[in-house]
Amino acid sequence: MEASLAERIAADPNYQKLKSERSRFGWTLTIAMLVVYYGFVLLIAFDKDVLAARMGSGVMTWGIPIGFGVIIFTILVTGIYVRRANSEFDELSEKIKREALK
């Protein structure tokens, strides 16, 4: 019984669609996060002067808002994934469950 259920789910076109879209979307967000994070790390490694440069006449340097931007970007990427997962991916999952349990 379990094998036939798993086979039915794997053969469902909605499952194939869910699997491919979720994977593609996940990799897209992963690549964006890696570019931002490693870009920041490479900036630290190869051009510290940019991050150490003061903003105006105060004591704050460019490194603080850029580092804060990396954190905000991470939160935004997480929010984007959760929003899509809670709408589109959950709907497809429910559709797959309904079809498999018929």
SULDA-V663813 format. One record per run of one state. SS is the DSSP state (hx for helix, st for strand, lp for the rest). FROM is the first residue (numbers start at 1). LEN is the number of residues. If there is no record, write none. Layout:
# SULDA-V663813
{{SS/FROM/LEN} {SS/FROM/LEN}}
This chain:
# SULDA-V663813
{{lp/1/1} {hx/2/10} {lp/12/1} {hx/13/34} {lp/47/1} {hx/48/5} {lp/53/1} {st/54/1} {lp/55/6} {st/61/1} {hx/62/39} {lp/101/2}}
